[in-house]
Amino acid sequence: MKSEACESRSKYSLLVVALIVLTTSLSLLLAGSAISTMIPNPITNPAYAVEEFDIDIDVEDNDIERGDTQHITVTVRNDDTNDRVSDAEVRLTVNPPDSDSSSDTDETDDDGEARFDVKIDDDAETGDYDIDVRVSKNGYDTKTVSTSFDVIRGDNDDRDSDRNGDGSSVTVSAAASSGSSAPGTAVGTGSGSAGGTSNRGPSGAAGASVSPP
């Protein structure tokens, strides 16, 4: 009789322990589920997913004579939907072959476009001028794309050399339309810019002035 009673109490104790463990596990599972629903997951929750840009740079004249103005239009779209993205910050940097780079910033309009005028100095050096465009906006991955254009001597350009070599700096006019920036200055040789670090040599000929129209 005593043996049966002890065996019965032992089974009862094991059952109680099993119930406690099961209850505790269920409570922890429910608590973890509640926490996971409170904290948004940027991967699974579309509202917090990071979008990608599709950026197009339209350079009006691939070959432009010094003394003229280059017109550049940057169009920003959503890479998935192809919808144009407004209010994105666009920073355009022009890197002459040897002299200082020049930058300016504007925001895309309702058509997803930002426009810039690049004034080529009369005595600017000839050759390839690299363009870096950096676009950023909340909810998007910041993206930088590049292209270039050529500065050439005009038919009536009687200068003896392809560069002036006077060491003039490149000045940047702020975007008057946005009112978000003040008149800027040239980016010094080797300094970082939005489109990347300039690896130009010593300051040389007068270059280009960048400004949204």
ChimeraX commands (.cxc) that place a marker at each C-alpha (Angstrom):
marker #1 position 0.00,0.00,0.00 radius 0.5
marker #1 position 2.76,2.42,0.95 radius 0.5
marker #1 position 4.60,1.61,-2.26 radius 0.5
marker #1 position 1.50,2.33,-4.34 radius 0.5
marker #1 position 0.90,5.61,-2.49 radius 0.5
marker #1 position 4.48,6.74,-3.05 radius 0.5
marker #1 position 4.26,5.82,-6.73 radius 0.5
marker #1 position 1.02,7.79,-7.06 radius 0.5
marker #1 position 2.53,10.88,-5.42 radius 0.5
marker #1 position 5.57,10.62,-7.67 radius 0.5
marker #1 position 3.42,10.54,-10.82 radius 0.5
marker #1 position 1.40,13.49,-9.50 radius 0.5
marker #1 position 4.59,15.49,-8.86 radius 0.5
marker #1 position 5.89,14.76,-12.36 radius 0.5
marker #1 position 2.57,15.88,-13.83 radius 0.5
marker #1 position 2.70,19.15,-11.87 radius 0.5
marker #1 position 6.27,19.81,-13.01 radius 0.5
marker #1 position 5.33,19.10,-16.63 radius 0.5
marker #1 position 2.38,21.51,-16.42 radius 0.5
marker #1 position 4.61,24.23,-14.95 radius 0.5
marker #1 position 7.19,23.79,-17.71 radius 0.5
marker #1 position 4.49,23.83,-20.40 radius 0.5
marker #1 position 2.87,26.96,-18.95 radius 0.5
marker #1 position 6.21,28.77,-18.71 radius 0.5
marker #1 position 7.15,27.87,-22.29 radius 0.5
marker #1 position 3.78,29.02,-23.60 radius 0.5
marker #1 position 4.11,32.34,-21.74 radius 0.5
marker #1 position 7.58,32.96,-23.18 radius 0.5
marker #1 position 6.36,32.10,-26.68 radius 0.5
marker #1 position 3.45,34.52,-26.46 radius 0.5
marker #1 position 5.67,37.28,-25.06 radius 0.5
marker #1 position 8.22,36.84,-27.87 radius 0.5
marker #1 position 5.48,36.97,-30.47 radius 0.5
marker #1 position 4.09,40.20,-28.99 radius 0.5
marker #1 position 7.54,41.84,-29.02 radius 0.5
marker #1 position 8.20,40.83,-32.62 radius 0.5
marker #1 position 4.94,42.41,-33.77 radius 0.5
marker #1 position 5.76,45.65,-31.93 radius 0.5
marker #1 position 9.21,46.03,-33.55 radius 0.5
marker #1 position 8.94,46.54,-37.34 radius 0.5
marker #1 position 11.25,44.46,-39.49 radius 0.5
marker #1 position 12.71,46.57,-42.34 radius 0.5
marker #1 position 13.11,43.44,-44.47 radius 0.5
marker #1 position 9.62,41.95,-44.14 radius 0.5
marker #1 position 7.68,45.18,-43.56 radius 0.5
marker #1 position 7.24,47.07,-46.87 radius 0.5
marker #1 position 6.65,50.34,-45.03 radius 0.5
marker #1 position 10.26,50.24,-43.79 radius 0.5
marker #1 position 11.91,48.68,-46.84 radius 0.5
marker #1 position 14.83,50.62,-48.35 radius 0.5
marker #1 position 14.16,51.72,-51.94 radius 0.5
marker #1 position 16.66,52.04,-54.78 radius 0.5
marker #1 position 17.24,54.95,-57.19 radius 0.5
marker #1 position 17.45,54.82,-60.98 radius 0.5
marker #1 position 19.42,57.91,-62.05 radius 0.5
marker #1 position 19.74,59.34,-65.55 radius 0.5
marker #1 position 22.18,62.16,-66.44 radius 0.5
marker #1 position 21.42,64.11,-69.60 radius 0.5
marker #1 position 24.38,66.23,-70.78 radius 0.5
marker #1 position 23.29,68.66,-73.48 radius 0.5
marker #1 position 26.62,68.85,-75.36 radius 0.5
marker #1 position 29.17,66.07,-75.18 radius 0.5
marker #1 position 31.70,68.36,-76.90 radius 0.5
marker #1 position 31.49,71.95,-75.68 radius 0.5
marker #1 position 33.74,74.91,-76.42 radius 0.5
marker #1 position 35.34,76.80,-73.58 radius 0.5
marker #1 position 33.49,79.98,-72.79 radius 0.5
marker #1 position 30.13,78.25,-73.27 radius 0.5
marker #1 position 27.65,76.92,-70.68 radius 0.5
marker #1 position 26.94,73.22,-70.31 radius 0.5
marker #1 position 23.36,72.27,-69.36 radius 0.5
marker #1 position 22.85,69.09,-67.34 radius 0.5
marker #1 position 19.55,67.51,-66.29 radius 0.5
marker #1 position 19.45,64.76,-63.64 radius 0.5
marker #1 position 16.30,62.61,-63.60 radius 0.5
marker #1 position 15.64,60.44,-60.56 radius 0.5
marker #1 position 13.24,57.47,-60.61 radius 0.5
marker #1 position 12.27,54.65,-58.26 radius 0.5
marker #1 position 14.16,51.63,-59.54 radius 0.5
marker #1 position 11.25,49.24,-58.87 radius 0.5
marker #1 position 8.23,51.27,-59.95 radius 0.5
marker #1 position 9.92,53.65,-62.45 radius 0.5
marker #1 position 8.00,56.50,-60.78 radius 0.5
marker #1 position 9.82,59.83,-60.69 radius 0.5
marker #1 position 11.10,60.81,-57.24 radius 0.5
marker #1 position 10.58,64.37,-56.02 radius 0.5
marker #1 position 12.40,66.17,-53.18 radius 0.5
marker #1 position 15.54,64.05,-53.55 radius 0.5
marker #1 position 18.81,65.84,-52.84 radius 0.5
marker #1 position 21.07,65.90,-55.89 radius 0.5
marker #1 position 24.71,66.95,-55.56 radius 0.5
marker #1 position 26.58,67.41,-58.82 radius 0.5
marker #1 position 30.38,67.64,-58.90 radius 0.5
marker #1 position 32.42,68.57,-61.98 radius 0.5
marker #1 position 36.07,67.48,-62.05 radius 0.5
marker #1 position 38.26,69.20,-64.68 radius 0.5
marker #1 position 41.33,67.30,-65.89 radius 0.5
marker #1 position 43.83,69.05,-63.59 radius 0.5
marker #1 position 42.25,71.97,-61.75 radius 0.5
marker #1 position 39.93,72.07,-58.73 radius 0.5
marker #1 position 36.52,70.40,-58.75 radius 0.5
marker #1 position 33.27,72.33,-58.34 radius 0.5
marker #1 position 29.97,71.23,-56.77 radius 0.5
marker #1 position 26.43,72.39,-56.18 radius 0.5
marker #1 position 23.26,70.88,-54.72 radius 0.5
marker #1 position 19.62,71.04,-55.76 radius 0.5
marker #1 position 16.41,69.08,-55.09 radius 0.5
marker #1 position 14.35,67.23,-57.68 radius 0.5
marker #1 position 11.06,68.84,-58.67 radius 0.5
marker #1 position 7.67,67.15,-59.09 radius 0.5
marker #1 position 8.97,65.60,-62.33 radius 0.5
marker #1 position 11.94,64.09,-60.51 radius 0.5
marker #1 position 14.38,66.42,-62.26 radius 0.5
marker #1 position 17.21,68.66,-61.05 radius 0.5
marker #1 position 18.90,70.98,-63.54 radius 0.5
marker #1 position 22.39,72.45,-63.46 radius 0.5
marker #1 position 24.33,74.98,-65.57 radius 0.5
marker #1 position 28.07,74.45,-65.84 radius 0.5
marker #1 position 29.82,77.65,-66.96 radius 0.5
marker #1 position 33.05,76.86,-68.78 radius 0.5
marker #1 position 35.60,79.64,-68.32 radius 0.5
marker #1 position 37.09,81.29,-71.39 radius 0.5
marker #1 position 40.55,80.06,-70.38 radius 0.5
marker #1 position 39.47,76.64,-69.11 radius 0.5
marker #1 position 41.68,73.67,-69.80 radius 0.5
marker #1 position 40.53,71.36,-72.57 radius 0.5
marker #1 position 39.92,67.63,-72.16 radius 0.5
marker #1 position 37.57,65.29,-70.29 radius 0.5
marker #1 position 35.51,66.77,-67.46 radius 0.5
marker #1 position 34.20,64.03,-65.16 radius 0.5
marker #1 position 30.75,64.43,-63.58 radius 0.5
marker #1 position 29.74,62.73,-60.32 radius 0.5
marker #1 position 26.09,62.85,-59.25 radius 0.5
marker #1 position 25.13,61.81,-55.73 radius 0.5
marker #1 position 21.42,61.37,-54.88 radius 0.5
marker #1 position 19.95,60.85,-51.42 radius 0.5
marker #1 position 16.55,60.79,-49.73 radius 0.5
marker #1 position 15.02,59.24,-46.62 radius 0.5
marker #1 position 13.88,55.69,-47.32 radius 0.5
marker #1 position 16.34,55.26,-50.19 radius 0.5
marker #1 position 19.88,53.98,-50.53 radius 0.5
marker #1 position 22.21,56.86,-51.37 radius 0.5
marker #1 position 23.59,56.36,-54.87 radius 0.5
marker #1 position 26.36,57.94,-56.94 radius 0.5
marker #1 position 26.64,57.72,-60.73 radius 0.5
marker #1 position 29.18,59.25,-63.11 radius 0.5
marker #1 position 29.57,60.45,-66.68 radius 0.5
marker #1 position 31.71,63.02,-68.53 radius 0.5
marker #1 position 31.89,65.60,-71.32 radius 0.5
marker #1 position 34.72,67.11,-73.38 radius 0.5
marker #1 position 35.80,70.74,-73.40 radius 0.5
marker #1 position 37.34,71.69,-76.74 radius 0.5
marker #1 position 38.86,74.73,-78.39 radius 0.5
marker #1 position 36.48,76.68,-80.63 radius 0.5
marker #1 position 37.07,77.49,-84.27 radius 0.5
marker #1 position 37.88,81.09,-83.36 radius 0.5
marker #1 position 39.97,80.16,-80.30 radius 0.5
marker #1 position 43.43,81.61,-81.06 radius 0.5
marker #1 position 45.03,80.76,-77.73 radius 0.5
marker #1 position 48.44,79.16,-78.15 radius 0.5
marker #1 position 47.88,76.36,-75.62 radius 0.5
marker #1 position 45.10,74.09,-74.41 radius 0.5
marker #1 position 45.32,75.42,-70.86 radius 0.5
marker #1 position 45.77,78.80,-69.31 radius 0.5
marker #1 position 47.63,77.66,-66.21 radius 0.5
marker #1 position 46.76,80.76,-64.20 radius 0.5
marker #1 position 45.64,78.78,-61.13 radius 0.5
marker #1 position 42.20,80.39,-61.00 radius 0.5
marker #1 position 39.75,78.69,-58.66 radius 0.5
marker #1 position 36.42,77.28,-59.78 radius 0.5
marker #1 position 33.46,79.04,-58.14 radius 0.5
marker #1 position 29.99,77.61,-57.57 radius 0.5
marker #1 position 26.77,79.62,-57.51 radius 0.5
marker #1 position 24.04,78.36,-55.15 radius 0.5
marker #1 position 20.67,77.32,-56.48 radius 0.5
marker #1 position 18.56,80.45,-56.34 radius 0.5
marker #1 position 15.38,78.45,-56.96 radius 0.5
marker #1 position 15.64,76.23,-53.88 radius 0.5
marker #1 position 16.96,78.85,-51.48 radius 0.5
marker #1 position 18.55,76.04,-49.49 radius 0.5
marker #1 position 22.18,76.93,-50.12 radius 0.5
marker #1 position 24.38,79.96,-50.07 radius 0.5
marker #1 position 26.95,80.80,-52.73 radius 0.5
marker #1 position 29.77,78.31,-52.43 radius 0.5
marker #1 position 33.41,78.07,-53.35 radius 0.5
marker #1 position 35.56,75.69,-55.27 radius 0.5
marker #1 position 36.30,72.31,-53.76 radius 0.5
marker #1 position 40.03,72.16,-53.13 radius 0.5
marker #1 position 42.26,69.65,-54.85 radius 0.5
marker #1 position 42.11,66.24,-53.21 radius 0.5
marker #1 position 39.22,67.13,-50.90 radius 0.5
marker #1 position 36.17,64.91,-50.48 radius 0.5
marker #1 position 33.02,65.74,-52.37 radius 0.5
marker #1 position 29.55,64.25,-52.51 radius 0.5
marker #1 position 30.43,62.42,-55.66 radius 0.5
marker #1 position 33.66,61.03,-54.23 radius 0.5
marker #1 position 37.17,62.18,-53.42 radius 0.5
marker #1 position 38.88,64.33,-55.98 radius 0.5
marker #1 position 42.25,62.98,-57.04 radius 0.5
marker #1 position 43.25,65.95,-59.12 radius 0.5
marker #1 position 46.75,67.34,-59.32 radius 0.5
marker #1 position 47.92,70.83,-58.39 radius 0.5
marker #1 position 45.56,73.66,-59.14 radius 0.5
marker #1 position 45.83,74.59,-62.79 radius 0.5
marker #1 position 43.67,76.32,-65.32 radius 0.5
marker #1 position 40.38,78.00,-64.67 radius 0.5
marker #1 position 37.64,75.42,-64.87 radius 0.5
marker #1 position 33.85,75.37,-64.66 radius 0.5
marker #1 position 31.19,77.02,-62.52 radius 0.5
marker #1 position 28.24,74.82,-61.57 radius 0.5
marker #1 position 24.81,76.18,-60.71 radius 0.5
marker #1 position 21.20,75.12,-61.11 radius 0.5
marker #1 position 19.56,77.43,-63.68 radius 0.5
marker link #1:1,2 radius 0.2
marker link #1:2,3 radius 0.2
marker link #1:3,4 radius 0.2
marker link #1:4,5 radius 0.2
marker link #1:5,6 radius 0.2
marker link #1:6,7 radius 0.2
marker link #1:7,8 radius 0.2
marker link #1:8,9 radius 0.2
marker link #1:9,10 radius 0.2
marker link #1:10,11 radius 0.2
marker link #1:11,12 radius 0.2
marker link #1:12,13 radius 0.2
marker link #1:13,14 radius 0.2
marker link #1:14,15 radius 0.2
marker link #1:15,16 radius 0.2
marker link #1:16,17 radius 0.2
marker link #1:17,18 radius 0.2
marker link #1:18,19 radius 0.2
marker link #1:19,20 radius 0.2
marker link #1:20,21 radius 0.2
marker link #1:21,22 radius 0.2
marker link #1:22,23 radius 0.2
marker link #1:23,24 radius 0.2
marker link #1:24,25 radius 0.2
marker link #1:25,26 radius 0.2
marker link #1:26,27 radius 0.2
marker link #1:27,28 radius 0.2
marker link #1:28,29 radius 0.2
marker link #1:29,30 radius 0.2
marker link #1:30,31 radius 0.2
marker link #1:31,32 radius 0.2
marker link #1:32,33 radius 0.2
marker link #1:33,34 radius 0.2
marker link #1:34,35 radius 0.2
marker link #1:35,36 radius 0.2
marker link #1:36,37 radius 0.2
marker link #1:37,38 radius 0.2
marker link #1:38,39 radius 0.2
marker link #1:39,40 radius 0.2
marker link #1:40,41 radius 0.2
marker link #1:41,42 radius 0.2
marker link #1:42,43 radius 0.2
marker link #1:43,44 radius 0.2
marker link #1:44,45 radius 0.2
marker link #1:45,46 radius 0.2
marker link #1:46,47 radius 0.2
marker link #1:47,48 radius 0.2
marker link #1:48,49 radius 0.2
marker link #1:49,50 radius 0.2
marker link #1:50,51 radius 0.2
marker link #1:51,52 radius 0.2
marker link #1:52,53 radius 0.2
marker link #1:53,54 radius 0.2
marker link #1:54,55 radius 0.2
marker link #1:55,56 radius 0.2
marker link #1:56,57 radius 0.2
marker link #1:57,58 radius 0.2
marker link #1:58,59 radius 0.2
marker link #1:59,60 radius 0.2
marker link #1:60,61 radius 0.2
marker link #1:61,62 radius 0.2
marker link #1:62,63 radius 0.2
marker link #1:63,64 radius 0.2
marker link #1:64,65 radius 0.2
marker link #1:65,66 radius 0.2
marker link #1:66,67 radius 0.2
marker link #1:67,68 radius 0.2
marker link #1:68,69 radius 0.2
marker link #1:69,70 radius 0.2
marker link #1:70,71 radius 0.2
marker link #1:71,72 radius 0.2
marker link #1:72,73 radius 0.2
marker link #1:73,74 radius 0.2
marker link #1:74,75 radius 0.2
marker link #1:75,76 radius 0.2
marker link #1:76,77 radius 0.2
marker link #1:77,78 radius 0.2
marker link #1:78,79 radius 0.2
marker link #1:79,80 radius 0.2
marker link #1:80,81 radius 0.2
marker link #1:81,82 radius 0.2
marker link #1:82,83 radius 0.2
marker link #1:83,84 radius 0.2
marker link #1:84,85 radius 0.2
marker link #1:85,86 radius 0.2
marker link #1:86,87 radius 0.2
marker link #1:87,88 radius 0.2
marker link #1:88,89 radius 0.2
marker link #1:89,90 radius 0.2
marker link #1:90,91 radius 0.2
marker link #1:91,92 radius 0.2
marker link #1:92,93 radius 0.2
marker link #1:93,94 radius 0.2
marker link #1:94,95 radius 0.2
marker link #1:95,96 radius 0.2
marker link #1:96,97 radius 0.2
marker link #1:97,98 radius 0.2
marker link #1:98,99 radius 0.2
marker link #1:99,100 radius 0.2
marker link #1:100,101 radius 0.2
marker link #1:101,102 radius 0.2
marker link #1:102,103 radius 0.2
marker link #1:103,104 radius 0.2
marker link #1:104,105 radius 0.2
marker link #1:105,106 radius 0.2
marker link #1:106,107 radius 0.2
marker link #1:107,108 radius 0.2
marker link #1:108,109 radius 0.2
marker link #1:109,110 radius 0.2
marker link #1:110,111 radius 0.2
marker link #1:111,112 radius 0.2
marker link #1:112,113 radius 0.2
marker link #1:113,114 radius 0.2
marker link #1:114,115 radius 0.2
marker link #1:115,116 radius 0.2
marker link #1:116,117 radius 0.2
marker link #1:117,118 radius 0.2
marker link #1:118,119 radius 0.2
marker link #1:119,120 radius 0.2
marker link #1:120,121 radius 0.2
marker link #1:121,122 radius 0.2
marker link #1:122,123 radius 0.2
marker link #1:123,124 radius 0.2
marker link #1:124,125 radius 0.2
marker link #1:125,126 radius 0.2
marker link #1:126,127 radius 0.2
marker link #1:127,128 radius 0.2
marker link #1:128,129 radius 0.2
marker link #1:129,130 radius 0.2
marker link #1:130,131 radius 0.2
marker link #1:131,132 radius 0.2
marker link #1:132,133 radius 0.2
marker link #1:133,134 radius 0.2
marker link #1:134,135 radius 0.2
marker link #1:135,136 radius 0.2
marker link #1:136,137 radius 0.2
marker link #1:137,138 radius 0.2
marker link #1:138,139 radius 0.2
marker link #1:139,140 radius 0.2
marker link #1:140,141 radius 0.2
marker link #1:141,142 radius 0.2
marker link #1:142,143 radius 0.2
marker link #1:143,144 radius 0.2
marker link #1:144,145 radius 0.2
marker link #1:145,146 radius 0.2
marker link #1:146,147 radius 0.2
marker link #1:147,148 radius 0.2
marker link #1:148,149 radius 0.2
marker link #1:149,150 radius 0.2
marker link #1:150,151 radius 0.2
marker link #1:151,152 radius 0.2
marker link #1:152,153 radius 0.2
marker link #1:153,154 radius 0.2
marker link #1:154,155 radius 0.2
marker link #1:155,156 radius 0.2
marker link #1:156,157 radius 0.2
marker link #1:157,158 radius 0.2
marker link #1:158,159 radius 0.2
marker link #1:159,160 radius 0.2
marker link #1:160,161 radius 0.2
marker link #1:161,162 radius 0.2
marker link #1:162,163 radius 0.2
marker link #1:163,164 radius 0.2
marker link #1:164,165 radius 0.2
marker link #1:165,166 radius 0.2
marker link #1:166,167 radius 0.2
marker link #1:167,168 radius 0.2
marker link #1:168,169 radius 0.2
marker link #1:169,170 radius 0.2
marker link #1:170,171 radius 0.2
marker link #1:171,172 radius 0.2
marker link #1:172,173 radius 0.2
marker link #1:173,174 radius 0.2
marker link #1:174,175 radius 0.2
marker link #1:175,176 radius 0.2
marker link #1:176,177 radius 0.2
marker link #1:177,178 radius 0.2
marker link #1:178,179 radius 0.2
marker link #1:179,180 radius 0.2
marker link #1:180,181 radius 0.2
marker link #1:181,182 radius 0.2
marker link #1:182,183 radius 0.2
marker link #1:183,184 radius 0.2
marker link #1:184,185 radius 0.2
marker link #1:185,186 radius 0.2
marker link #1:186,187 radius 0.2
marker link #1:187,188 radius 0.2
marker link #1:188,189 radius 0.2
marker link #1:189,190 radius 0.2
marker link #1:190,191 radius 0.2
marker link #1:191,192 radius 0.2
marker link #1:192,193 radius 0.2
marker link #1:193,194 radius 0.2
marker link #1:194,195 radius 0.2
marker link #1:195,196 radius 0.2
marker link #1:196,197 radius 0.2
marker link #1:197,198 radius 0.2
marker link #1:198,199 radius 0.2
marker link #1:199,200 radius 0.2
marker link #1:200,201 radius 0.2
marker link #1:201,202 radius 0.2
marker link #1:202,203 radius 0.2
marker link #1:203,204 radius 0.2
marker link #1:204,205 radius 0.2
marker link #1:205,206 radius 0.2
marker link #1:206,207 radius 0.2
marker link #1:207,208 radius 0.2
marker link #1:208,209 radius 0.2
marker link #1:209,210 radius 0.2
marker link #1:210,211 radius 0.2
marker link #1:211,212 radius 0.2
marker link #1:212,213 radius 0.2
view
